[in-house]
Amino acid sequence: MKLTIKDIARLAEVSTATVSMILNNKDGNISAVTREKVLRIVKENNYIPNTMARSLVTRKTKTIGLVIPDIANPFFPELARGAEDKASEAGYSIIYCNTDDDLEKEEKYINMLAEKMVDGIVFTHSAKRTGELSPIDRGTIPVILIDRDMESSNVKGKVLVNNLEGAYKGVKHLIDKGHKKIAFITGALTSNTAKDRLAGYKIALEENGLEYHANYVRAGQYKTEWGLTAIKQLLEEGISFDAVFCGNDLIAISVIKALKSKGYRIPTDIAVVGFDDIYMASVVEPGLTTVKQPNYEMGYKAVELLIEVLERPEKEIEKKKIILDTELIIRSST
């Protein structure tokens, strides 16, 4: 039969309140002897606390929901690792939800996390989302946005990257290398990341005396399939370009593959720059020049910010917007 906290208290000859304080690390006024005795009995009997019962009393489950759009994209596992490392440090557990960039799945998972009484949610929404997310707006669970921006009354903070500046760095590097006809392949322009990267692309062209041509820009998805489709479009339409700036590394790697299959030499004929610096960027041939995002740090800081909100509920904390910098990593694709 499974032991209860009352059984542990009886065996240790202490009150249930004392056992509870020891198990919740709130035992500052309890003697070391009593603490060691209780913990020994807990271990000997393989006692596992009833977290659901405890959460009903404390109104905390010590769990955080992490909702991401595409676990197959190597950018997100590193972000998730950062989130989990910080959560673990602070005594929280993570529930992962992968939405496959599907709006209905987003709503389903947000509702599920609310039903599971998570303390808070770290959320990267689908690039397809153009408006607010009703389960977040209706609920009371604090949310920290990561990577992609949106507005909601329950959003208590944001951890984003300076996408405009990052794109500017990548395009400026291509211009400095002598390229003047730079195509841009990116994700859906419904997302702030794609919009900001397009803005950085345009500014870099303008500041360096190059004209912007809308037909050089292809916006679709942050996926390898879109990179293959977009580069095929550019080639079939006879658009002359000597470089491609890509909205993420998955697009860039597929662009390199497609161009090489057509006999183009990278970077002699066409140079390629990506965005993210996923692990594959350094092993693809040629090595991919890319704009590095601090994805581990993003995940870590998002959970850090959420815990700050959770552990000071009595105090209204001003919404924070953390903007992290990017870094240009130069390899042989340029």
Secondary structure in CASP SS format (residue, H / E / C, confidence):
PFRMAT SS
TARGET T0000
AUTHOR 0000-0000-0000
METHOD secondary structure of the structure
MODEL  1
M C 1.00
K C 1.00
L C 1.00
T C 1.00
I H 1.00
K H 1.00
D H 1.00
I H 1.00
A H 1.00
R H 1.00
L H 1.00
A H 1.00
E C 1.00
V C 1.00
S C 1.00
T H 1.00
A H 1.00
T H 1.00
V H 1.00
S H 1.00
M H 1.00
I H 1.00
L H 1.00
N C 1.00
N C 1.00
K C 1.00
D C 1.00
G C 1.00
N C 1.00
I C 1.00
S C 1.00
A H 1.00
V H 1.00
T H 1.00
R H 1.00
E H 1.00
K H 1.00
V H 1.00
L H 1.00
R H 1.00
I H 1.00
V H 1.00
K H 1.00
E H 1.00
N C 1.00
N C 1.00
Y C 1.00
I C 1.00
P C 1.00
N C 1.00
T H 1.00
M H 1.00
A H 1.00
R H 1.00
S H 1.00
L H 1.00
V H 1.00
T H 1.00
R C 1.00
K C 1.00
T C 1.00
K C 1.00
T E 1.00
I E 1.00
G E 1.00
L E 1.00
V E 1.00
I E 1.00
P C 1.00
D C 1.00
I C 1.00
A C 1.00
N C 1.00
P C 1.00
F H 1.00
F H 1.00
P H 1.00
E H 1.00
L H 1.00
A H 1.00
R H 1.00
G H 1.00
A H 1.00
E H 1.00
D H 1.00
K H 1.00
A H 1.00
S H 1.00
E H 1.00
A C 1.00
G C 1.00
Y C 1.00
S E 1.00
I E 1.00
I E 1.00
Y E 1.00
C E 1.00
N E 1.00
T C 1.00
D C 1.00
D C 1.00
D C 1.00
L H 1.00
E H 1.00
K H 1.00
E H 1.00
E H 1.00
K H 1.00
Y H 1.00
I H 1.00
N H 1.00
M H 1.00
L H 1.00
A H 1.00
E H 1.00
K C 1.00
M C 1.00
V C 1.00
D C 1.00
G E 1.00
I E 1.00
V E 1.00
F E 1.00
T C 1.00
H C 1.00
S C 1.00
A C 1.00
K C 1.00
R C 1.00
T C 1.00
G C 1.00
E C 1.00
L C 1.00
S H 1.00
P H 1.00
I H 1.00
D H 1.00
R H 1.00
G C 1.00
T C 1.00
I C 1.00
P C 1.00
V E 1.00
I E 1.00
L E 1.00
I E 1.00
D C 1.00
R C 1.00
D C 1.00
M C 1.00
E C 1.00
S C 1.00
S C 1.00
N C 1.00
V E 1.00
K E 1.00
G E 1.00
K E 1.00
V E 1.00
L E 1.00
V E 1.00
N C 1.00
N H 1.00
L H 1.00
E H 1.00
G H 1.00
A H 1.00
Y H 1.00
K H 1.00
G H 1.00
V H 1.00
K H 1.00
H H 1.00
L H 1.00
I H 1.00
D H 1.00
K C 1.00
G C 1.00
H C 1.00
K C 1.00
K C 1.00
I E 1.00
A E 1.00
F E 1.00
I E 1.00
T E 1.00
G E 1.00
A C 1.00
L C 1.00
T C 1.00
S C 1.00
N H 1.00
T H 1.00
A H 1.00
K H 1.00
D H 1.00
R H 1.00
L H 1.00
A H 1.00
G H 1.00
Y H 1.00
K H 1.00
I H 1.00
A H 1.00
L H 1.00
E H 1.00
E H 1.00
N C 1.00
G C 1.00
L C 1.00
E C 1.00
Y C 1.00
H C 1.00
A H 1.00
N H 1.00
Y H 1.00
V E 1.00
R E 1.00
A E 1.00
G E 1.00
Q C 1.00
Y C 1.00
K C 1.00
T H 1.00
E H 1.00
W H 1.00
G H 1.00
L H 1.00
T H 1.00
A H 1.00
I H 1.00
K H 1.00
Q H 1.00
L H 1.00
L H 1.00
E H 1.00
E C 1.00
G C 1.00
I C 1.00
S C 1.00
F C 1.00
D C 1.00
A E 1.00
V E 1.00
F E 1.00
C E 1.00
G C 1.00
N C 1.00
D H 1.00
L H 1.00
I H 1.00
A H 1.00
I H 1.00
S H 1.00
V H 1.00
I H 1.00
K H 1.00
A H 1.00
L H 1.00
K H 1.00
S H 1.00
K C 1.00
G C 1.00
Y C 1.00
R C 1.00
I C 1.00
P C 1.00
T C 1.00
D C 1.00
I C 1.00
A E 1.00
V E 1.00
V E 1.00
G E 1.00
F E 1.00
D E 1.00
D C 1.00
I C 1.00
Y H 1.00
M H 1.00
A H 1.00
S H 1.00
V C 1.00
V C 1.00
E C 1.00
P C 1.00
G C 1.00
L C 1.00
T E 1.00
T E 1.00
V E 1.00
K E 1.00
Q C 1.00
P C 1.00
N H 1.00
Y H 1.00
E H 1.00
M H 1.00
G H 1.00
Y H 1.00
K H 1.00
A H 1.00
V H 1.00
E H 1.00
L H 1.00
L H 1.00
I H 1.00
E H 1.00
V H 1.00
L H 1.00
E C 1.00
R C 1.00
P C 1.00
E C 1.00
K C 1.00
E C 1.00
I C 1.00
E C 1.00
K C 1.00
K E 1.00
K E 1.00
I E 1.00
I E 1.00
L E 1.00
D C 1.00
T C 1.00
E E 1.00
L E 1.00
I E 1.00
I C 1.00
R C 1.00
S C 1.00
S C 1.00
T C 1.00
END
